[in-house]
Amino acid sequence: MNPVSKQTCVAIIAGEASGDQHGAKLIKAMQKRNPALFFCGIGGPALRQAGVRILVDAAELTVVGITEVFAKLPGILKGMGTIKKLLKSLKPELLILIDFPDFNLHIAATAKKVGIPVLYYISPQIWAWRRGRVKRIGRLVDHMAVILPFEQQFYTQNNVPATFVGHPLLEGPLPASGQILTTGVEGPTTIGLVPGSRDNEISRHLPVMLDTADILQDRLKDAIFIISHAPSVERNQIEAIIAEHPCRMDVEIVSDRIDKVFGRSDIIVAASGTVTLQAAIHGTPMVIIYKVSPISFMLGRALVRVPHIGLVNLVAGEQLVPEFVQNAATPENIASAVENMLKDTDKLNHLKRQLFGLRDVLGGTGASDRVADIAFGMLKQ
């Protein structure tokens, strides 16, 4: 017997490409229990395919950095207005927020005013910077479903109801541990370039990665380079940057699922973000880079309170893989790190075992089902 009525409406907001994917898995887990649920809100292609009525496309809202937000401010304000009207008129029985904190916490305030319970799935990284937001979350959010093991303790210490549900990345097909080890067989080295999932990330990171590839082409015999194309960005943006770059080697753009890039790559150079943790649980060695505007970097440096930027290193509690941020993210630095990692096969295999071991730390499979349990519990109430 379904725990909620046929007329039950659930609003969901996922403003990032990764949140769109994780939200779609949650929707499917909830639909298995009650196919009559109606979902609407903000998201991308994955949520739309899962059956959510998308009122605002997430691509219109997504930005990186503090200064970059101004360019999309009109679209952001329009999106906020649309969702606020939805909450006040339709009054869904539950609002599910996925990451995207500045926008989502603003919407949570509206939900609180009209009496809609709020489930927040995938916590904003307030444990890294702007920790004072935890008080606001405590006022506006009824339950936090967190995906990193140290987050539950952080919230409970601050009197916010929270449950560690495991990481949704573990729900996809993953290679067995034996498959991730270097075989030592001679052959071309494949290096994956993963510049990001947003337009401005591509603009900042891909030129640096192509310069890095030029250096590695000289240093490594028969190196092959593939570029990951995220579905949230236009392929022609990547093609235009490649056309403007004086590349001396061929590069292949891979528009297939990102795990195909992991499977083909001996190592990747990746923009910091969820994709680095995804690479880790696939056992793929990496070098992490990140660049934002100078003003955003200065402001961020003053506020950040964690020793690493990469989720891989944060979850491990140590620096497993190299990180190069802002001015340190030079082609020479990145190329040297990649070259040194590839030279030592034993050390590279040890790193792969360490990355593979993060799966146990991240809680195993079943994250979406555990979040669905929380959601239906809130709907019953």
C-alpha positions as CSV (number, residue, x, y, z in Angstrom):
1,M,0.0,0.0,0.0
2,N,1.4,3.4,-1.0
3,P,2.2,5.6,2.0
4,V,1.0,8.7,0.2
5,S,-2.1,9.6,-1.9
6,K,-2.3,9.7,-5.7
7,Q,-2.4,13.5,-5.7
8,T,1.0,13.8,-3.9
9,C,3.2,16.5,-5.5
10,V,7.0,16.7,-4.8
11,A,9.0,19.7,-5.9
12,I,12.7,19.2,-6.6
13,I,15.6,21.6,-7.4
14,A,18.9,20.4,-8.8
15,G,21.0,23.2,-10.2
16,E,24.1,21.3,-11.1
17,A,24.9,18.6,-13.7
18,S,25.9,16.1,-11.0
19,G,22.8,17.0,-8.9
20,D,20.6,16.4,-11.9
21,Q,22.0,12.9,-12.3
22,H,21.7,12.1,-8.6
23,G,18.2,13.6,-8.4
24,A,17.1,11.4,-11.3
25,K,18.2,8.3,-9.4
26,L,16.3,9.4,-6.3
27,I,13.1,10.1,-8.4
28,K,13.3,6.6,-9.9
29,A,13.7,5.1,-6.4
30,M,10.6,7.0,-5.2
31,Q,8.6,6.1,-8.3
32,K,9.2,2.4,-7.7
33,R,7.3,2.8,-4.4
34,N,4.6,5.1,-5.8
35,P,4.3,5.6,-9.6
36,A,1.5,8.1,-9.1
37,L,3.8,10.7,-7.5
38,F,4.0,14.0,-9.5
39,F,7.4,15.7,-9.6
40,C,8.2,19.3,-10.8
41,G,10.9,21.9,-10.4
42,I,14.3,22.8,-11.7
43,G,16.8,20.4,-13.3
44,G,18.4,19.2,-16.5
45,P,18.1,16.4,-19.0
46,A,18.4,13.5,-16.4
47,L,15.5,14.8,-14.2
48,R,13.4,15.5,-17.3
49,Q,14.0,12.0,-18.6
50,A,13.0,10.6,-15.2
51,G,9.6,12.2,-15.5
52,V,10.0,15.5,-13.7
53,R,8.1,18.5,-15.2
54,I,11.0,21.0,-15.6
55,L,9.8,24.6,-15.1
56,V,13.3,26.1,-15.2
57,D,16.3,24.6,-17.0
58,A,19.3,24.3,-14.6
59,A,21.6,25.5,-17.4
60,E,20.1,28.9,-17.0
61,L,21.2,29.2,-13.4
62,T,24.6,27.5,-13.0
63,V,27.7,29.6,-12.4
64,V,31.1,29.1,-10.7
65,G,32.7,31.8,-8.6
66,I,31.5,34.8,-6.7
67,T,32.0,37.4,-9.5
68,E,30.6,35.2,-12.3
69,V,27.1,35.1,-10.8
70,F,26.4,38.6,-12.1
71,A,26.3,37.5,-15.7
72,K,23.4,35.2,-15.0
73,L,21.7,37.2,-12.3
74,P,18.5,38.0,-14.5
75,G,18.0,34.3,-15.1
76,I,18.6,33.4,-11.5
77,L,16.1,35.9,-10.3
78,K,13.5,34.8,-12.8
79,G,14.1,31.1,-11.8
80,M,13.6,32.1,-8.1
81,G,10.4,33.8,-8.9
82,T,9.0,30.9,-10.9
83,I,9.7,28.4,-8.1
84,K,8.4,30.7,-5.4
85,K,5.1,31.0,-7.3
86,L,5.0,27.2,-7.6
87,L,5.4,26.7,-3.9
88,K,2.8,29.3,-2.9
89,S,0.2,28.2,-5.4
90,L,0.6,24.4,-5.8
91,K,2.0,23.9,-2.2
92,P,3.8,20.5,-2.8
93,E,3.8,18.0,0.0
94,L,7.6,18.0,0.0
95,L,10.5,20.0,-1.3
96,I,13.7,18.2,-2.2
97,L,16.8,20.4,-2.6
98,I,20.0,19.0,-4.1
99,D,23.2,20.9,-3.4
100,F,23.2,24.4,-5.2
101,P,23.2,26.2,-1.8
102,D,22.8,29.9,-2.3
103,F,19.8,29.4,-4.6
104,N,18.3,26.5,-2.7
105,L,18.5,28.0,0.8
106,H,16.7,31.1,-0.5
107,I,13.9,28.8,-1.8
108,A,13.9,26.9,1.5
109,A,13.0,30.1,3.2
110,T,9.9,30.4,1.1
111,A,8.9,26.8,1.7
112,K,9.3,27.3,5.4
113,K,6.9,30.3,5.3
114,V,4.1,28.2,3.5
115,G,4.6,25.1,5.7
116,I,6.3,22.8,3.1
117,P,8.7,20.3,4.7
118,V,12.3,20.5,3.2
119,L,14.6,17.6,2.6
120,Y,18.1,18.6,1.6
121,Y,20.0,15.9,-0.3
122,I,23.8,16.4,-0.9
123,S,24.9,19.1,1.5
124,P,26.5,22.4,0.5
125,Q,30.1,22.3,1.5
126,I,29.6,24.6,4.6
127,W,32.1,22.5,6.5
128,A,34.7,23.9,4.0
129,W,33.7,27.6,4.0
130,R,31.1,29.9,5.4
131,R,30.3,27.6,8.3
132,G,27.9,30.1,9.8
133,R,25.3,28.9,7.2
134,V,24.7,25.9,9.4
135,K,22.5,28.0,11.7
136,R,20.4,29.1,8.7
137,I,20.1,25.5,7.5
138,G,19.0,24.5,11.0
139,R,16.1,27.0,10.7
140,L,15.0,26.2,7.2
141,V,15.7,22.5,6.6
142,D,13.9,19.6,8.2
143,H,16.4,16.9,7.4
144,M,19.8,16.7,5.7
145,A,20.7,13.6,3.7
146,V,24.5,13.7,3.5
147,I,26.8,11.8,1.2
148,L,30.2,12.2,2.8
149,P,30.9,10.3,6.0
150,F,32.2,13.3,8.0
151,E,29.2,15.5,7.3
152,Q,26.7,13.7,9.6
153,Q,28.8,14.4,12.7
154,F,29.2,18.1,11.6
155,Y,25.4,18.6,11.4
156,T,24.5,16.7,14.5
157,Q,27.0,18.7,16.5
158,N,25.1,21.7,15.3
159,N,21.7,20.3,16.2
160,V,20.6,19.7,12.6
161,P,18.9,16.4,11.8
162,A,21.1,14.5,9.4
163,T,21.6,11.0,8.0
164,F,24.6,9.7,6.1
165,V,23.1,7.9,3.2
166,G,26.2,6.9,1.2
167,H,27.4,8.4,-2.1
168,P,25.1,8.0,-5.1
169,L,28.1,7.6,-7.4
170,L,28.5,4.0,-6.0
171,E,25.1,3.0,-7.6
172,G,26.5,2.9,-11.1
173,P,28.5,0.0,-12.7
174,L,32.0,0.0,-11.3
175,P,35.1,-2.1,-12.3
176,A,36.2,-4.9,-10.0
177,S,39.3,-4.1,-7.9
178,G,41.5,-6.3,-10.1
179,Q,40.6,-4.4,-13.3
180,I,42.1,-1.2,-12.1
181,L,45.6,-2.4,-11.7
182,T,48.3,-1.4,-14.3
183,T,49.3,-4.4,-16.3
184,G,52.7,-3.1,-17.4
185,V,52.0,-4.0,-21.0
186,E,53.8,-1.7,-23.5
187,G,51.5,0.5,-25.6
188,P,50.3,4.0,-26.0
189,T,49.5,6.0,-22.8
190,T,46.0,7.5,-22.8
191,I,45.6,10.7,-20.9
192,G,42.1,12.0,-20.2
193,L,41.4,15.7,-20.0
194,V,38.3,16.5,-18.0
195,P,37.8,20.4,-18.0
196,G,34.5,20.6,-16.2
197,S,30.7,20.6,-16.7
198,R,30.1,24.4,-17.0
199,D,30.8,26.9,-19.8
200,N,33.2,29.0,-17.7
201,E,35.1,26.0,-16.4
202,I,35.7,24.8,-20.0
203,S,37.0,28.3,-20.9
204,R,39.4,28.5,-18.0
205,H,40.6,24.9,-17.9
206,L,40.7,23.5,-21.4
207,P,43.4,25.9,-22.8
208,V,45.7,25.0,-19.9
209,M,45.0,21.3,-20.4
210,L,45.8,21.5,-24.1
211,D,49.1,23.3,-23.3
212,T,49.8,20.5,-20.8
213,A,49.1,18.0,-23.6
214,D,51.6,19.7,-25.8
215,I,54.3,19.3,-23.2
216,L,53.4,15.7,-22.5
217,Q,53.4,14.9,-26.2
218,D,57.1,15.7,-26.2
219,R,57.9,13.8,-23.0
220,L,55.8,10.6,-23.4
221,K,56.1,8.2,-26.3
222,D,52.9,7.6,-28.3
223,A,50.7,9.5,-25.9
224,I,47.0,9.8,-26.8
225,F,44.7,12.5,-25.5
226,I,40.9,12.4,-25.0
227,I,38.7,15.2,-23.9
228,S,35.5,14.5,-21.8
229,H,32.5,16.4,-23.1
230,A,29.9,16.9,-20.4
231,P,26.3,16.9,-21.6
232,S,25.7,20.2,-19.8
233,V,28.0,22.1,-22.2
234,E,27.9,22.5,-26.0
235,R,30.3,20.4,-27.9
236,N,31.0,23.3,-30.3
237,Q,32.5,25.3,-27.3
238,I,35.2,22.6,-26.9
239,E,35.7,22.4,-30.7
240,A,36.2,26.1,-30.9
241,I,38.9,26.1,-28.2
242,I,40.7,23.3,-29.8
243,A,40.5,25.1,-33.2
244,E,42.1,28.2,-31.6
245,H,44.8,26.2,-29.9
246,P,48.0,25.4,-31.9
247,C,47.8,21.7,-31.1
248,R,50.5,19.5,-32.5
249,M,48.6,16.3,-31.8
250,D,45.2,14.9,-32.4
251,V,42.7,15.0,-29.6
252,E,39.5,13.1,-29.4
253,I,36.3,14.5,-27.9
254,V,34.4,11.8,-26.0
255,S,30.7,12.6,-25.5
256,D,29.9,9.2,-24.1
257,R,29.4,8.6,-20.3
258,I,32.3,9.8,-18.2
259,D,33.0,6.3,-16.9
260,K,34.0,5.4,-20.5
261,V,36.7,8.1,-20.2
262,F,37.9,6.6,-17.0
263,G,38.0,3.1,-18.5
264,R,40.2,4.3,-21.4
265,S,42.5,6.6,-19.5
266,D,45.7,5.6,-17.7
267,I,45.5,9.0,-15.9
268,I,43.3,12.1,-16.1
269,V,43.8,15.8,-15.6
270,A,40.5,16.9,-14.1
271,A,38.8,20.1,-12.9
272,S,38.0,19.8,-9.2
273,G,34.5,18.7,-8.5
274,T,32.3,15.6,-8.2
275,V,34.0,14.0,-11.2
276,T,37.2,13.6,-9.3
277,L,35.5,11.5,-6.6
278,Q,33.8,9.6,-9.5
279,A,37.2,8.9,-11.0
280,A,38.6,7.7,-7.6
281,I,35.9,5.1,-7.1
282,H,36.7,3.8,-10.6
283,G,40.4,3.6,-9.6
284,T,41.6,6.1,-12.1
285,P,44.7,8.1,-11.0
286,M,44.4,11.9,-11.5
287,V,45.8,15.3,-11.2
288,I,43.3,17.9,-10.0
289,I,43.3,21.5,-11.1
290,Y,41.1,24.5,-10.6
291,K,40.9,28.1,-11.8
292,V,38.4,30.9,-11.1
293,S,38.5,34.7,-11.6
294,P,41.2,36.5,-9.5
295,I,38.6,38.2,-7.3
296,S,36.7,34.9,-6.6
297,F,40.0,33.3,-5.8
298,M,41.0,36.0,-3.3
299,L,37.7,35.9,-1.6
300,G,37.6,32.1,-1.5
301,R,41.1,31.8,-0.1
302,A,40.0,34.1,2.8
303,L,37.0,31.9,3.6
304,V,38.0,28.3,2.9
305,R,38.8,26.2,6.0
306,V,39.9,22.9,4.5
307,P,43.4,21.6,3.7
308,H,42.5,20.3,0.2
309,I,40.2,21.3,-2.7
310,G,39.8,17.8,-4.1
311,L,37.0,15.7,-2.7
312,V,39.3,12.6,-3.2
313,N,41.8,14.1,-0.8
314,L,39.2,15.4,1.6
315,V,37.5,12.0,2.0
316,A,40.8,10.2,2.3
317,G,42.0,12.7,5.0
318,E,45.3,13.1,3.1
319,Q,46.6,14.2,-0.2
320,L,46.4,11.1,-2.4
321,V,46.6,13.0,-5.7
322,P,48.3,16.3,-6.7
323,E,46.3,19.5,-6.7
324,F,47.1,22.7,-8.6
325,V,45.0,25.7,-7.9
326,Q,44.9,29.1,-9.7
327,N,48.4,30.4,-10.4
328,A,49.9,27.0,-9.6
329,A,47.8,25.4,-12.3
330,T,50.4,25.9,-15.0
331,P,51.0,23.5,-17.9
332,E,54.5,22.8,-16.7
333,N,53.4,21.9,-13.2
334,I,50.6,19.7,-14.4
335,A,52.7,17.9,-17.0
336,S,55.5,17.2,-14.5
337,A,53.1,15.7,-12.0
338,V,51.5,13.5,-14.7
339,E,54.9,12.4,-16.0
340,N,56.2,11.5,-12.5
341,M,53.1,9.5,-11.7
342,L,53.2,7.5,-14.9
343,K,56.9,6.7,-14.5
344,D,56.5,4.7,-11.2
345,T,54.2,1.8,-12.0
346,D,54.4,0.3,-8.4
347,K,53.5,3.7,-6.9
348,L,50.7,4.1,-9.5
349,N,49.2,0.7,-8.6
350,H,49.4,1.6,-4.9
351,L,47.5,4.8,-5.6
352,K,44.8,2.8,-7.5
353,R,44.3,0.5,-4.5
354,Q,44.0,3.5,-2.2
355,L,41.4,5.1,-4.6
356,F,39.5,1.9,-4.8
357,G,39.4,1.6,-1.0
358,L,37.4,4.9,-0.8
359,R,34.4,3.0,-1.9
360,D,34.1,1.4,1.6
361,V,34.5,4.9,3.2
362,L,31.7,6.2,1.1
363,G,29.1,3.8,2.4
364,G,28.5,1.3,-0.4
365,T,25.5,1.2,-2.7
366,G,21.9,2.1,-2.0
367,A,22.1,5.9,-1.4
368,S,19.0,6.7,-3.5
369,D,16.9,4.1,-1.7
370,R,18.0,5.4,1.7
371,V,17.0,9.0,0.7
372,A,13.7,7.7,-0.6
373,D,13.1,6.2,2.9
374,I,13.6,9.6,4.4
375,A,11.4,11.3,1.8
376,F,8.5,8.9,2.3
377,G,8.8,9.2,6.1
378,M,8.5,13.0,5.8
379,L,5.5,12.6,3.4
380,K,3.7,10.4,6.0
381,Q,4.2,13.1,8.6
